[in-house]
């Protein structure tokens, strides 16, 4: 019996060690192969979003390649129109950024006038500590097309244009391939039970992830439109740009909202003389985002695909650490895919339960949980 226990413990430690090595190797691989994995991942999400609609059209005798080409054309036109409408305001904002920063510094200095003596004293100390004749560091501003700014922001080596083209090509082939991969999956699995389970999983993943991505995109578009309209009425410069910024940032939970609120506040301080009126703009952003987060998204998504906030933060931290800004874009869709997949496998049900936001109805909370936990420990 003791030998059996030792063998069991040894097998468990070996399994955990192997799993740790696999996770480490997986992290190193996705970091090294970012230029390849990112367009594949984005193409997969685009394809899986439109696959249910393409299959429905195929039942009505619409060729899958034609439906795929139609949906892809809609995506390309929508993205091109979106970029064209905001590239001018964003380029102007980037060009005027030094002036905005200078204006903000002046207004902030006026606001903190009572601390001017302290600030002057700090500047004198800084000037006294600098060595004589120290070279002044110049800021070099590199000019280039607006798409170059996107390449600098995303931080991965291949150009963003090549990534977009590769993503669209992969998405087109995945959408036009029909159920080829599903047929291959059924062929290679040995038993009828395994075939049914696999098909149920892939169809459920396809349907639920597609619904999630479409609903989130629609909700974010509504939020961006609401912010653009409010900012237009209130007199914020470039309201369309702020609506587009809100649309993009809202794909990144928590961090995106905070970034948008702070950015709107800084721009409002620069644009308006009254600090009280400038505070209206970040407050408007926060209120609209709060309404979307607390009421609109839960109503449309339901509790089934709501994710645990801790899991979201961990996913954002991991993917942003691996891929930077590009990682924050794919973090939540990847997390949703993993959750839906885990919900269909008994062996991974624990992971799916951790990722879920819902609280089991039969599990007590608060003081009752503590009392029951203490009783279990005593036993």
Order of alpha helices (4+ residues) and beta strands (2+ residues): alpha-alpha-alpha-alpha-alpha-alpha-alpha-alpha-alpha-alpha-alpha-alpha-alpha-alpha-alpha-alpha-alpha
